[in-house]
Amino acid sequence: DGTHTLDLKGINLQLLQLCGVEDLQASTRCTCCEPESFYSYRRCGDQDRMLAYFYRKPQNGEPGFLPSLGVSRCLLGEPCRYDGLSKPDETVKRLGQHYYLVPVCPEQLGGLSTPRPASERRGAQVLMNTESGLLDVTRAYLRGAEAARDILFANGAFAAVLKSKSPSCGKGAVYDGSFTKTLIKGDGVAAELFENSGIGVIGSHETALLEGLFLTPQQRKTCKKALRKEVRAAERAMCLSEKQQADRAITEQILSMEEYRRARSVFAYVGTAKEIDTRALLCRILEDGKTLYLPLCTGDGIMQAKRVDDLAQLKPGAFGIPEPPAYLPSAALSDIDLTLIPCVSCSHDGKRLGQGGGFYDRFLARFQGDKVLLCREALTREDIPVEVHDIPIAVVVTDAGIVRS
């Protein structure tokens, strides 16, 4: 696909990093060499650090080099759960035909025995329900999470499939620390650390993401391309008055949201002719005394958030979209309270189909504030193809209402 590969076997990777090796994209094929394994190095978005991706030489006729993927040991059938049992998942096991699996158990790596009393996460703490009372085992969980992360880094795993609901590996929901089987929104200690370290996390319950791992990059690209074509045809079929009515309703929904009312700054966008018309919303943001930031695309899938005090400052930029000039001040991610996100289409549970440039994927991977995805209801689809790097958005606003997941 035009990306570069580099045989780094036997070369000091830290030295390469210090020497400034960059912009080499990971690839599942190497046509120029056949070592037992090789690393492909790439820059992670616009961050300063580098990621090394490891590939194992194919065995028994396997096609191409296999990218590394972390997996919770219990999902592979290893008895490492707190109750001494496993939680084998046949779908996860089948991933071994497509990936070099790197099994980890953060609890065991943290020094905890198997079996052991059940643990749950309560805020930043992890508590173990022992016979003598609740025991704080947070340090063991943090130590195990760091050890598991280092193993994944050493093997170049780009992502990990982790056991759902676990106080260590849970993704999206964990037990609340009351030991009453009550689930709350949140991630386990290891899952949280992995994502903060640039390793994508897929929960064992996330069926769509797991199935997406079986598709080749070309197959995923083909699915997304076909869906974009379908949705754009649906957009062209909408009459102007229908679009205008939907866009006004979306604007009203946003202005009614608590996320908007409490935001001091908003990172929005200027809608193209095919997208939601955001001009009235942008004017309202300024009228409400909030700081408005708009994107400036700088190439290589990176965009900057530029402060705009007057829409007259915008000039035609990339793809004919009005953009702020480069001399305007840029925002740090911590300066932004709320981000309004465009899409070609989305599902009601926050899966997003973008234009394909990757600008928002890279931005959302680092942004920690409130995120709201905007889409006309007529253009929503539930069968959005998803990949590891895709960031689901918890709040979706359409002209039909606000959906929170």
Residue pairs with C-beta under 8 A, 6 or more apart in sequence:
1 27
1 217
3 24
3 25
3 26
3 27
4 23
4 24
4 25
4 27
5 24
5 27
5 29
5 30
5 32
5 38
5 40
6 21
6 24
6 38
6 39
6 40
6 41
7 30
7 32
7 33
7 35
7 38
8 16
8 38
8 39
8 40
8 41
8 52
9 35
9 36
9 37
9 38
9 39
13 39
13 41
13 52
16 41
17 50
21 41
21 50
22 41
22 42
22 43
22 50
23 42
23 43
24 40
24 41
24 42
25 40
25 42
26 40
26 42
26 51
26 53
26 67
26 158
27 40
28 55
28 64
28 65
28 66
28 67
28 217
29 64
29 65
30 38
30 55
30 65
34 57
35 57
36 56
36 57
37 54
37 55
37 56
37 57
37 65
38 54
38 55
38 65
39 52
39 53
39 54
39 55
39 156
40 52
40 53
40 55
41 50
41 51
41 52
41 53
42 50
42 51
42 53
43 50
43 51
44 50
44 51
44 198
45 301
45 302
45 362
45 365
45 366
46 302
46 362
47 198
47 366
49 198
51 156
51 158
51 198
52 153
52 156
53 67
53 68
53 156
53 158
54 67
54 68
54 100
54 155
54 156
54 157
55 65
55 66
55 67
55 68
55 100
55 156
56 65
56 66
56 68
56 100
57 65
58 64
58 65
58 66
62 97
66 98
66 99
66 100
67 99
67 100
67 158
68 99
68 100
68 101
68 102
68 152
68 155
68 156
68 157
68 158
69 95
69 99
69 100
69 101
69 102
69 157
69 158
69 159
69 160
69 161
69 213
70 101
70 102
70 103
70 104
70 148
70 151
70 152
70 155
70 157
70 159
70 160
70 161
70 162
70 194
70 199
71 92
71 95
71 101
71 102
71 103
71 104
71 160
71 161
71 162
72 103
72 104
72 105
72 160
72 161
72 162
72 163
72 166
72 169
72 204
73 80
73 103
73 104
73 105
73 108
74 80
74 81
74 85
74 86
74 87
74 88
74 105
74 163
75 86
75 87
75 88
75 89
75 92
75 93
75 161
75 163
75 204
76 86
76 88
76 92
76 93
76 101
76 103
77 86
77 88
77 93
78 86
78 103
78 105
79 85
79 86
79 114
80 86
80 105
80 107
80 108
80 114
81 87
81 114
81 115
82 107
82 114
82 115
82 116
82 117
82 118
82 119
83 115
83 118
84 114
84 115
87 163
87 204
89 204
91 207
91 210
91 211
92 161
92 204
92 210
94 214
95 101
95 161
95 210
95 213
95 214
98 213
98 214
99 213
100 155
102 151
102 152
102 155
102 157
102 160
104 148
104 151
104 152
104 160
105 144
105 148
106 141
106 144
106 145
106 147
106 148
106 168
106 169
106 189
106 190
107 114
107 116
107 119
107 140
107 141
107 144
107 168
108 114
108 144
109 143
109 144
109 147
109 148
109 151
110 140
110 141
110 142
110 143
110 144
110 145
110 147
111 140
111 143
111 144
112 137
112 140
112 144
116 128
117 128
117 129
117 130
117 131
117 135
118 128
118 129
118 179
119 126
119 127
119 128
119 129
119 137
119 141
119 167
120 126
120 127
120 129
120 167
120 174
120 175
120 176
120 177
120 178
120 179
121 127
121 167
121 170
121 174
121 175
121 176
121 177
121 186
121 188
121 189
122 176
122 177
122 178
123 177
124 138
125 136
125 138
125 177
126 136
126 137
126 138
126 140
126 141
126 167
126 168
126 189
127 134
127 135
127 136
127 137
127 177
128 134
128 135
128 136
128 137
129 179
138 189
141 167
141 168
141 189
141 190
142 189
142 193
144 168
144 189
144 190
145 168
145 189
145 190
145 192
145 193
145 194
146 193
148 190
148 194
149 190
149 193
149 194
149 197
149 199
152 160
152 194
152 199
153 197
153 199
157 199
158 199
158 200
158 388
159 199
159 200
159 201
159 202
159 388
160 194
160 199
160 200
160 201
160 202
161 202
161 203
161 204
161 210
161 213
162 169
162 170
162 171
162 188
162 190
162 191
162 194
162 201
162 202
162 203
162 204
163 169
163 170
163 204
164 170
164 171
164 172
164 173
164 203
164 204
164 205
165 173
165 174
165 175
165 183
166 174
166 188
167 174
167 175
167 188
167 189
168 188
168 189
168 190
168 191
169 188
169 190
169 191
170 186
170 187
170 188
170 191
170 203
171 187
171 188
171 191
171 201
171 202
171 203
171 205
171 206
172 185
172 186
172 187
172 203
172 205
172 206
173 183
173 184
173 185
173 186
174 183
174 184
174 186
174 187
174 188
175 181
175 182
175 183
175 184
176 182
176 183
176 184
187 195
187 201
191 201
191 203
194 200
194 201
195 201
198 365
200 388
200 389
202 209
202 210
202 213
202 388
203 209
204 210
208 351
208 386
209 386
209 387
209 388
212 220
212 385
212 386
212 387
212 388
213 388
215 223
215 385
220 385
220 387
223 385
224 353
224 356
224 385
225 356
227 344
227 345
227 353
227 381
227 383
227 384
227 385
228 344
228 345
228 353
228 355
228 356
230 381
231 344
231 345
231 353
231 379
231 381
232 274
232 344
234 378
234 379
235 274
235 376
235 379
238 246
238 376
238 378
242 378
243 277
243 376
244 277
245 399
246 276
246 376
246 377
246 378
246 398
246 399
247 271
247 276
247 277
247 278
247 376
247 399
248 280
249 399
249 400
250 276
250 374
250 376
250 397
250 398
250 399
251 278
251 280
251 281
251 284
253 397
253 398
253 399
253 401
253 402
254 260
254 281
254 340
254 372
254 374
254 397
255 281
255 284
257 372
257 395
257 397
257 402
259 338
259 370
259 372
259 395
260 266
260 338
262 337
263 290
263 337
263 338
263 370
264 290
264 291
264 337
265 290
265 291
265 292
265 293
265 331
265 335
265 336
265 337
265 338
266 285
266 290
266 291
266 292
266 293
266 336
266 337
266 338
266 339
266 340
267 293
267 294
267 295
267 305
267 331
267 336
267 338
267 339
267 340
268 278
268 281
268 282
268 285
268 292
268 293
268 294
268 339
268 340
269 275
269 278
269 294
269 295
269 340
269 341
269 342
270 278
270 279
270 282
270 294
270 314
270 321
270 322
270 323
271 277
271 278
271 279
271 342
272 319
272 320
272 321
275 342
276 342
276 374
276 375
276 376
278 340
279 311
281 340
282 292
282 294
282 311
283 311
285 292
286 292
286 309
286 310
286 311
291 307
291 335
292 307
292 308
292 309
293 305
293 306
293 307
293 308
293 331
293 335
293 336
294 305
294 306
294 308
294 314
294 323
294 324
295 303
295 304
295 305
295 306
295 323
295 359
296 303
296 304
296 305
296 306
296 317
296 323
296 324
296 325
296 326
296 328
297 303
297 317
297 318
297 323
297 357
297 359
298 304
301 357
301 358
301 359
301 361
301 362
302 359
302 362
303 359
303 363
304 330
304 331
305 330
305 331
305 333
305 335
305 336
306 323
306 324
306 325
306 326
306 328
306 329
306 330
306 331
307 324
307 328
307 329
307 330
307 331
308 314
308 324
308 328
313 324
313 325
313 328
314 322
314 323
314 324
315 322
315 323
315 324
315 325
316 322
316 323
317 323
333 366
333 367
333 368
333 369
334 368
336 367
336 369
337 369
337 370
338 369
338 370
338 371
338 372
339 363
339 364
339 367
339 369
339 370
339 371
339 372
340 372
340 374
341 352
341 360
341 364
341 371
341 372
341 373
341 374
341 393
342 354
342 360
342 374
343 352
343 353
343 354
343 373
343 374
343 375
344 353
344 354
344 355
344 379
345 353
345 375
345 379
345 380
345 381
345 384
346 352
346 353
346 373
346 375
346 380
346 381
346 384
346 393
346 396
347 380
347 381
347 382
347 383
347 384
347 396
348 380
348 382
348 396
348 403
348 405
349 392
349 396
349 403
349 405
350 373
350 392
350 393
350 394
350 395
350 396
350 405
351 384
351 386
351 390
351 392
352 360
352 373
352 384
352 390
352 391
352 392
352 393
353 381
353 384
353 385
354 360
354 361
361 389
361 390
361 391
364 371
364 391
364 393
365 389
365 391
370 395
371 393
371 394
371 395
372 393
372 395
372 396
372 397
373 393
373 395
373 396
373 397
374 397
374 398
375 396
375 397
375 398
376 398
376 399
377 398
377 399
377 400
380 398
386 392
392 405
394 404
394 405
395 402
395 403
395 404
395 405
396 402
396 403
396 404
396 405
397 403
